[in-house]
Amino acid sequence: MTASHLISGKNGEDIARKFLLAKGYDILDENWRFEKAEIDLIAFFERKLIFIEVKTRSAIGFGQPETFVDKKKQKCYN
């Protein structure tokens, strides 16, 4: 049985992918991994390569999604 938070996260990524496709983004890859790092979506739009971290939350009590991509996680991709 799959944990509910994993199902919720996958659903969030599906919604994000469909939203971006509808806006004209080209999705180049999903769940891309390198060593311990993982990027949910890699897209191309208006001549820019965009790395997308999707955060699915059931309530704001957990905090704003952007606070979960801290400097340590950003540095992981530099």
ROKEDO-69553 format. One record per residue (C-alpha): residue number from 1; residue in one letter; y negated, z negated, x negated. Coordinates in Angstrom, 3 decimals. Layout:
BEGIN
{rec NUM; "A"; {Y; Z; X}}
...
END
This chain:
BEGIN
{rec 1; "M"; {0.000; 0.000; 0.000}}
{rec 2; "T"; {-3.464; 0.925; -1.307}}
{rec 3; "A"; {-6.149; -1.767; -1.434}}
{rec 4; "S"; {-8.875; -1.360; 1.188}}
{rec 5; "H"; {-11.670; -1.320; -1.412}}
{rec 6; "L"; {-10.013; 1.671; -3.106}}
{rec 7; "I"; {-9.786; 3.527; 0.204}}
{rec 8; "S"; {-13.430; 2.691; 0.934}}
{rec 9; "G"; {-14.465; 3.906; -2.522}}
{rec 10; "K"; {-12.573; 7.181; -2.113}}
{rec 11; "N"; {-14.183; 7.707; 1.292}}
{rec 12; "G"; {-17.603; 7.082; -0.251}}
{rec 13; "E"; {-16.939; 9.638; -2.968}}
{rec 14; "D"; {-15.817; 12.181; -0.355}}
{rec 15; "I"; {-19.007; 11.622; 1.665}}
{rec 16; "A"; {-21.148; 11.951; -1.478}}
{rec 17; "R"; {-19.363; 15.162; -2.538}}
{rec 18; "K"; {-19.817; 16.747; 0.912}}
{rec 19; "F"; {-23.479; 15.692; 0.999}}
{rec 20; "L"; {-24.157; 17.205; -2.429}}
{rec 21; "L"; {-22.310; 20.431; -1.573}}
{rec 22; "A"; {-24.383; 20.773; 1.616}}
{rec 23; "K"; {-27.551; 20.387; -0.498}}
{rec 24; "G"; {-26.444; 23.230; -2.800}}
{rec 25; "Y"; {-25.023; 21.271; -5.729}}
{rec 26; "D"; {-22.052; 22.726; -7.588}}
{rec 27; "I"; {-19.435; 20.027; -8.166}}
{rec 28; "L"; {-17.939; 20.632; -11.606}}
{rec 29; "D"; {-15.540; 17.686; -11.790}}
{rec 30; "E"; {-14.471; 14.513; -10.000}}
{rec 31; "N"; {-13.235; 11.229; -11.486}}
{rec 32; "W"; {-13.723; 12.504; -15.019}}
{rec 33; "R"; {-12.380; 10.098; -17.632}}
{rec 34; "F"; {-12.885; 9.579; -21.331}}
{rec 35; "E"; {-11.299; 6.526; -22.932}}
{rec 36; "K"; {-12.419; 3.621; -20.693}}
{rec 37; "A"; {-15.314; 5.508; -19.096}}
{rec 38; "E"; {-15.084; 7.198; -15.704}}
{rec 39; "I"; {-17.675; 9.327; -13.898}}
{rec 40; "D"; {-17.205; 9.833; -10.168}}
{rec 41; "L"; {-18.849; 13.252; -9.869}}
{rec 42; "I"; {-20.303; 15.757; -12.289}}
{rec 43; "A"; {-22.562; 18.309; -10.663}}
{rec 44; "F"; {-24.885; 21.161; -11.554}}
{rec 45; "F"; {-28.115; 21.736; -9.633}}
{rec 46; "E"; {-31.296; 23.604; -10.487}}
{rec 47; "R"; {-30.206; 24.174; -14.085}}
{rec 48; "K"; {-29.454; 20.470; -14.592}}
{rec 49; "L"; {-26.177; 18.722; -15.349}}
{rec 50; "I"; {-25.982; 15.570; -13.223}}
{rec 51; "F"; {-23.634; 12.597; -13.584}}
{rec 52; "I"; {-23.113; 10.705; -10.331}}
{rec 53; "E"; {-21.793; 7.186; -9.920}}
{rec 54; "V"; {-20.870; 6.503; -6.281}}
{rec 55; "K"; {-21.036; 2.923; -4.999}}
{rec 56; "T"; {-19.664; 2.261; -1.522}}
{rec 57; "R"; {-20.616; -1.065; -0.005}}
{rec 58; "S"; {-19.983; -2.476; 3.457}}
{rec 59; "A"; {-23.055; -4.716; 3.263}}
{rec 60; "I"; {-26.175; -5.102; 1.160}}
{rec 61; "G"; {-25.164; -8.690; 0.355}}
{rec 62; "F"; {-23.352; -7.382; -2.705}}
{rec 63; "G"; {-26.642; -6.053; -4.082}}
{rec 64; "Q"; {-28.291; -2.678; -4.422}}
{rec 65; "P"; {-25.967; 0.040; -5.777}}
{rec 66; "E"; {-28.262; 0.911; -8.677}}
{rec 67; "T"; {-27.899; -2.611; -10.077}}
{rec 68; "F"; {-24.216; -1.948; -10.752}}
{rec 69; "V"; {-24.977; 0.779; -13.301}}
{rec 70; "D"; {-26.400; -1.493; -15.954}}
{rec 71; "K"; {-27.511; -0.709; -19.497}}
{rec 72; "K"; {-24.011; -1.447; -20.854}}
{rec 73; "K"; {-22.430; 1.112; -18.529}}
{rec 74; "Q"; {-25.162; 3.673; -19.254}}
{rec 75; "K"; {-24.677; 3.202; -22.999}}
{rec 76; "C"; {-20.993; 3.939; -22.542}}
{rec 77; "Y"; {-21.948; 7.553; -21.776}}
{rec 78; "N"; {-24.402; 8.081; -24.639}}
END
